[in-house]
Amino acid sequence: MSDPKTTQNALNAAFASGDTAAVIGEVLAGEAARSVLDIGCGRGLLARSLLARGLAVTGIDPSETAVAAARASAPEAVVEVGTAEALPFEDGRFDAAIFLNSLHHVPVAAMSTALAETARVTRPGGTILVVEPLAEGPYFEAMRPVEDESEIREAAGMAVADAVRAGRFTLRGNVVYQRGERFRDVGQFITRLEAVEPLRAAAVADNRSAVEARFEAEAEIEDGMHILVQPLRVYWLRVPGRRRGFGVHPFPTLPVTHPAATIGPHGATIACRHSSISPD
């Protein structure tokens, strides 16, 4: 079992660097989780990171193409085709479950059901992390000519709040932090957008000049690379019941030492660097 102070310091560092995979990994280490469900696993980038930490990873995604890519990327994971609102797993199977930039891709009418299903398949006292991009920031503005996700991102946050109010979870805390994505050019940015949602290709074709202009306006240049920053909120939820492990401190009381960090009643906002998992 990891030392609590060491885990806390590692978590602080992960937030300060904007490394979402590290944030998730450090929380799960502090919670002594051994098995995790990656909901909306995409092409398996998070699964691969968690496998490297020794976790038993199961992934699920509605896209057969994404599942095939995840199986190739993370062959030690169990990856299935399926939806968040109808998880094909028995009650209490997992120590933890993760929505990484995926809850807002669930149909709004099904978000509550998806969260209920997640609570069902996570053991009592288990951890659920919901990481959602906010409808603001340079990355969001750059993708806006292709798809404006303002309403569905807000709906995802409301679904989490409603689930907490209903007693489905307890909220340990939340943090708003920033992370950046590096692109050689607008073409690589468009490729990333279309990889997340292939149906965006038509909108890109119709609005290519607007996408190019917005990308150039929003990106910062560093070492010849274009950097788009995206604020994200991570909700740290617990399924009611007895938990295992020591746990690190709830997010709003994190003693973050990064000089650009600010702590508020609703979480911490932390400066970013550049990591490898796309915000959307």
C-alpha positions, -999 to +999 in steps of 0.1 A: +000+000+000+013+035-009+022+059+018-006+086+022+018+115+021+036+102-010+003+096-027-009+131-018+023+147-032+020+126-064-016+137-068-007+174-063+020+170-089-004+153-113-029+182-111-001+208-114+012+191-146-023+187-161-017+150-164-052+135-163-041+099-165-018+105-135-045+122-115-068+092-120-040+067-112-029+085-080-065+087-067-070+050-074-037+042-057-048+061-026-081+042-026-063+009-029-084+000-059-074-031-078-101-034-105-114-005-126-141+000-153-132+026-180-165+038-194-162+052-228-127+039-231-122+050-267-089+038-282-075+026-248-051+053-238-063+055-202-066+017-200-029+013-211-018+038-184-038+021-157-025-014-167+010+000-163+001+007-127-009-029-121-047-024-121-071-049-137-088-029-163-121-035-181-132-010-208-165-005-226-173+017-256-202+018-280-179+021-310-167-012-325-138+006-342-127+022-309-130-012-291-108-029-317-082-001-313-084-004-275-078-041-276-048-036-298-035-008-276-041-025-243-042-062-249-042-071-212-075-052-207-109-067-212-127-044-236-163-049-247-187-031-270-216-016-250-232+015-236-229+032-202-267+031-197-267-007-199-235-020-184-232-058-190-216-065-156-228-079-123-234-058-092-204-046-073-178-061-097-154-032-097-135-013-071-137+019-092-152+033-123-141+062-146-158+084-170-130+102-188-145+129-211-173+105-219-204+112-198-213+141-220-213+117-250-241+097-233-276+109-245-288+135-221-320+115-213-298+085-204-271+102-182-290+095-150-294+059-159-257+057-169-246+070-135-271+046-117-256+017-137-221+028-127-231+028-090-246-006-094-214-023-109-191-005-084-187-021-050-201-003-019-175+022-008-160+022-042-147+052-061-162+068-092-143+096-110-161+117-136-137+139-156-156+164-179-143+192-201-159+226-193-175+247-220-148+272-220-111+277-228-090+278-260-096+241-270-133+244-266-134+277-286-112+261-314-136+231-318-167+253-315-171+258-353-172+220-357-194+212-327-207+234-298-210+211-268-221+238-243-254+222-236-243+186-233-214+195-211-237+214-188-261+185-188-234+161-177-225+183-147-262+186-138-266+148-140-237+143-115-252+169-092-286+153-094-272+119-086-254+133-055-286+150-043-305+118-048-280+100-025-267+077-052-232+089-044-214+110-018-193+138-032-158+138-018-149+169-038-141+183-072-113+201-088-112+223-119-077+221-135-062+229-168-044+207-193-030+214-227-028+195-260+000+200-285-006+200-322+018+204-352-009+222-372-046+225-377-047+193-397-036+173-366-062+191-345-089+182-370-078+146-371-081+145-333-116+159-334-127+134-360-112+105-341-134+113-311-165+116-333-163+106-370-195+123-377-177+156-372-161+152-406-190+168-424-190+198-401-153+202-407-157+201-444-185+228-442-165+250-418-129+244-426-119+281-429-136+289-396-119+260-379-085+272-392-090+308-382-102+298-347-073+274-342-048+300-351-065+326-329-067+304-298-035+284-299-003+294-281+030+286-299+058+269-280+088+253-297+070+253-330+039+235-316+004+249-312-010+244-277-047+245-269-056+246-232-088+230-219-102+234-183-116+201-169-136+193-138-130+160-120-158+149-096-146+125-069-176+103-060-181+074-036-207+047-037-223+046-002-210+018+020-178+008+037-146+016+018-112+000+016-078+018+018-068+050+035-078+074+008-062+108+000-078+140+011-110+153-007-101+175-036-113+209-021-088+206+007-059+194-013-027+212+000-016+220-036+018+235-035+020+246-072+025+284-072-003+290-097-028+269-078-058+285-061-081+268-037-118+277-034-150+262-019-158+243-051-123+229-058-089+239-070-078+256-102-044+245-112-019+256-139-013+231-167+015+216-187+010+194-217-001+157-215-012+130-239-049+123-233-071+145-254-098+166-236-123+157-264 
